[in-house]
Structure formats: C-alpha cells, structure tokens
Amino acid sequence: MSLATFENYFLPGNGREVVALLQEYGERALILAGGSFVHGLAARDLLSGVDVFIDIQKLGLANIVTDPDGLQVGAMTRFTDFEKVPEIQNDPGWGAVKDALSYPPAQIMNAATVGGSIAAVCPYFDLPTALLAVGGKVKVESNTGSREINLKDFSTSLFESSLGVDEFVTGLVLPQPVSGSVSAFIKLATNANDLAIVNVAVQINLDRSGVCRSASVALGGGVNEITLRSAAAEKLLEGQKLTDELMKAAGTAVQVDISPMADHRASAEYRSAMASVLTERALQRAIARLTRSS
Ligand SMILES: Cc1cc2nc3c(=O)[nH]c(=O)nc-3n(C[C@H](O)[C@H](O)[C@H](O)COP(=O)(O)OP(=O)(O)OC[C@H]3O[C@@H](n4cnc5c(N)ncnc54)[C@H](O)[C@@H]3O)c2cc1C
C-alpha cells in the first residue's frame, strides 16, 4: 500500500479539529507527523484498517521554549532543530539526549519529529530511551483538555501507549536537570542506519564526596516490549560511590528488570548480555563527562 492511495487526508488547523477527527474516525485514523515511521508501515502493508490521515503540520507545534524549569518542546519539532538547542548541546545533564540525536541518518534528522518518536511507542528507537532517563513528560490534548503523562507511564505494551482514542501528543516537557547532573546514551546496532539491538541511557547526580544522590537507568532496543527504567540498577547505585565494580554490578542488576526479545537483529541471549555491557559503559561515559565538566 502506498500513502498516495489514501483518499481521506485532513490538514486541521488546530487541536480541536484533530480531536474531533480522532473521535469521528477512531481506529481508522492515523496521525501523520514526519511520516518516517508511517511510510515504513505502509510499505510493509501494516496499515490495514487505516484509511484516514490527520496531518498535524499546521498546528504550530514546532516551537521550543526554554525557561528555568526546563525545556518545552513542541511535538512537531524535527530532530535536527531539537539537536541545535544550546541547552541540549551544552548541559551535561541532557548529554544522553545529545548522544541519542547523534545517531540517526541526515534524512531522519530532517524528517522525524519528537512527538512521532514518542507516539510510535517503538522499543527500538533511541530518542525515547534518552528522554526516559532524563525524566521527560509527554503533553497530550483531548476533548477534556490537556494533561501530562510521565514517559515512564506512556508505553503500555509493544507499540501501545496510554493515549486515549481522542488524544494526541502536543509536546514534551524536559525538567531542568538538578545542578551537577550528567547523563549519557549508548547504542549497539548492526550498521549506522539500523535500529538498535540494545540502547541504554543513564542520568546520575553525585554529591561533592562522589556519592550518588540519584540515578536513572533506561534501556531500550528490544530488551523488553517497551523501553523501561531498571529499578534494580538504580537502587544499587543510589547512596553509593560509583566505583568500577559498582558500575559493573549495576550492569548485572538490569537483568532483573529486562525480558529481551529475539528477532532478525539479535537473539534474546545476546540482547541480555549486551544490556549489561552497555549499562556499565553508559555509566562510565557519564562519569567521564562529570570529570570534564567539573
Ligand atoms: C532509516 C531510519 C533510521 C532511523 N534511525 C533512527 C535512529 O538512529 N534513532 C532513533 O531514535 N530513531 C531512528 N529512526 C526512527 C525515527 O526516529 C522515527 O521513525 C521517527 O521518530 C518517527 O517520527 P515521525 O515524525 O516521522 O512520525 P510518523 O511516522 O509521522 O508517526 C509515527 C507514529 O506516531 C504517531 N504520531 C506521530 N505524531 C503524533 C502525535 N503528535 N500524537 C499522536 N500520535 C502521533 C503516528 O500516527 C504513527 O503511528 C529511524 C527510522 C528510519 C526509517
């Protein structure tokens, strides 16, 4: 099936119209943002039952606002514009986001949107893993108004989210990292254009004596049906000095929380082993960044 065969194409001018269309067409309707994922679904004939497109490019959702509380990023912000935000480039607390945005090929950087990356609920994407580690929240709008959903609670199962039938994503909120925070992201893939076999993002905050005040460890790339946080690794790190041994142990601890999938990219056993290795390396990368920024 080609996207060009769709007869029901809508280009609403505001959020109310989007919600009304979602209510009218329900499961038949699909929101179109950058189209980079939707095109892949169409090419593989995975859009059966969908015959309505709601293109949200006219909603004015490509804005980015910086304030003392953090960043407000419109859903239609392209990866390339997100990457250029000075705070993303310079604040080590958002280093994981900067890292994740260094992987996609140029075509995807120019087409993919932040909202589409989140709303696709694809466990193989990189950006959502980084956003999860830095405490991102999703802004959504529906008939009853708007609300925020913690990214932690957004994915419910493979390709499924907690969005209601008439809800859509309007933006992302990234809380300002606590002073002294650092984060890092790392991805394992078969080649530069491929989706992740495993990806890991961490954000840590250390006190002056080097004791970990808070830790966030997020994993994606098929280590589970959804991108997730490892409570076991976080618990192990918090309140401790981050020695090499402890970071290795945190890598081992993620095994408690993951349930890797097997596919053409990797076996479940390989993903499992790599999840531990990448967690340790992401922590090492974050620590190295801390040393450089102090
Ligand atoms: C060749 C290739 C390489 C890639 N490499 C990477 C990579 O290195 N790292 C990485 O992170 N990702 C990568 N990706 C994935 C890419 O990030 C996603 O395809 C992209 O983020 C999806 O965003 P989009 O705006 O194109 O969404 P679309 O394709 O338009 O939509 C995606 C899904 O989300 C829904 N949707 C979109 N916006 C909204 C909204 N505002 N509210 C509700 N639902 C919505 C759509 O209905 C659809 O189901 C790659 C993809 C390709 C094809």
PDBQT file of the ligand as one rigid body, heavy atoms in Angstrom, charges set to zero:
ROOT
HETATM    1  C1  LIG A 301      16.189   4.634   8.158  1.00  0.00    +0.000 C 
HETATM    2  C2  LIG A 301      15.729   5.003   9.553  1.00  0.00    +0.000 A 
HETATM    3  C3  LIG A 301      16.702   5.218  10.534  1.00  0.00    +0.000 A 
HETATM    4  C4  LIG A 301      16.318   5.566  11.825  1.00  0.00    +0.000 A 
HETATM    5  N1  LIG A 301      17.282   5.766  12.759  1.00  0.00    +0.000 NA
HETATM    6  C5  LIG A 301      16.926   6.124  13.993  1.00  0.00    +0.000 A 
HETATM    7  C6  LIG A 301      17.904   6.369  14.986  1.00  0.00    +0.000 A 
HETATM    8  O1  LIG A 301      19.112   6.248  14.758  1.00  0.00    +0.000 OA
HETATM    9  N2  LIG A 301      17.483   6.743  16.225  1.00  0.00    +0.000 N 
HETATM   10  C7  LIG A 301      16.155   6.902  16.514  1.00  0.00    +0.000 A 
HETATM   11  O2  LIG A 301      15.813   7.265  17.639  1.00  0.00    +0.000 OA
HETATM   12  N3  LIG A 301      15.205   6.665  15.589  1.00  0.00    +0.000 NA
HETATM   13  C8  LIG A 301      15.560   6.287  14.363  1.00  0.00    +0.000 A 
HETATM   14  N4  LIG A 301      14.586   6.040  13.442  1.00  0.00    +0.000 N 
HETATM   15  C9  LIG A 301      13.182   6.128  13.832  1.00  0.00    +0.000 C 
HETATM   16  C10 LIG A 301      12.673   7.563  13.741  1.00  0.00    +0.000 C 
HETATM   17  O3  LIG A 301      13.147   8.253  14.869  1.00  0.00    +0.000 OA
HETATM   18  C11 LIG A 301      11.150   7.541  13.738  1.00  0.00    +0.000 C 
HETATM   19  O4  LIG A 301      10.734   6.987  12.509  1.00  0.00    +0.000 OA
HETATM   20  C12 LIG A 301      10.573   8.941  13.922  1.00  0.00    +0.000 C 
HETATM   21  O5  LIG A 301      10.941   9.481  15.164  1.00  0.00    +0.000 OA
HETATM   22  C13 LIG A 301       9.048   8.941  13.860  1.00  0.00    +0.000 C 
HETATM   23  O6  LIG A 301       8.660  10.295  13.862  1.00  0.00    +0.000 OA
HETATM   24  P1  LIG A 301       7.798  10.903  12.675  1.00  0.00    +0.000 P 
HETATM   25  O7  LIG A 301       7.584  12.321  12.988  1.00  0.00    +0.000 OA
HETATM   26  O8  LIG A 301       8.395  10.582  11.356  1.00  0.00    +0.000 OA
HETATM   27  O9  LIG A 301       6.463  10.096  12.943  1.00  0.00    +0.000 OA
HETATM   28  P2  LIG A 301       5.370   9.498  11.929  1.00  0.00    +0.000 P 
HETATM   29  O10 LIG A 301       5.980   8.463  11.074  1.00  0.00    +0.000 OA
HETATM   30  O11 LIG A 301       4.615  10.575  11.271  1.00  0.00    +0.000 OA
HETATM   31  O12 LIG A 301       4.426   8.819  13.026  1.00  0.00    +0.000 OA
HETATM   32  C14 LIG A 301       4.890   7.778  13.868  1.00  0.00    +0.000 C 
HETATM   33  C15 LIG A 301       3.711   7.218  14.693  1.00  0.00    +0.000 C 
HETATM   34  O13 LIG A 301       3.356   8.114  15.715  1.00  0.00    +0.000 OA
HETATM   35  C16 LIG A 301       2.018   8.614  15.527  1.00  0.00    +0.000 C 
HETATM   36  N5  LIG A 301       2.109  10.060  15.817  1.00  0.00    +0.000 N 
HETATM   37  C17 LIG A 301       3.008  10.933  15.280  1.00  0.00    +0.000 A 
HETATM   38  N6  LIG A 301       2.895  12.121  15.864  1.00  0.00    +0.000 NA
HETATM   39  C18 LIG A 301       1.895  12.008  16.774  1.00  0.00    +0.000 A 
HETATM   40  C19 LIG A 301       1.321  12.913  17.706  1.00  0.00    +0.000 A 
HETATM   41  N7  LIG A 301       1.758  14.176  17.821  1.00  0.00    +0.000 N 
HETATM   42  N8  LIG A 301       0.338  12.452  18.516  1.00  0.00    +0.000 NA
HETATM   43  C20 LIG A 301      -0.094  11.168  18.424  1.00  0.00    +0.000 A 
HETATM   44  N9  LIG A 301       0.405  10.264  17.547  1.00  0.00    +0.000 NA
HETATM   45  C21 LIG A 301       1.392  10.682  16.741  1.00  0.00    +0.000 A 
HETATM   46  C22 LIG A 301       1.655   8.281  14.098  1.00  0.00    +0.000 C 
HETATM   47  O14 LIG A 301       0.270   8.108  13.939  1.00  0.00    +0.000 OA
HETATM   48  C23 LIG A 301       2.425   6.990  13.875  1.00  0.00    +0.000 C 
HETATM   49  O15 LIG A 301       1.751   5.897  14.453  1.00  0.00    +0.000 OA
HETATM   50  C24 LIG A 301      14.930   5.697  12.144  1.00  0.00    +0.000 A 
HETATM   51  C25 LIG A 301      13.963   5.489  11.158  1.00  0.00    +0.000 A 
HETATM   52  C26 LIG A 301      14.337   5.156   9.869  1.00  0.00    +0.000 A 
HETATM   53  C27 LIG A 301      13.274   4.952   8.826  1.00  0.00    +0.000 C 
ENDROOT
TORSDOF 0
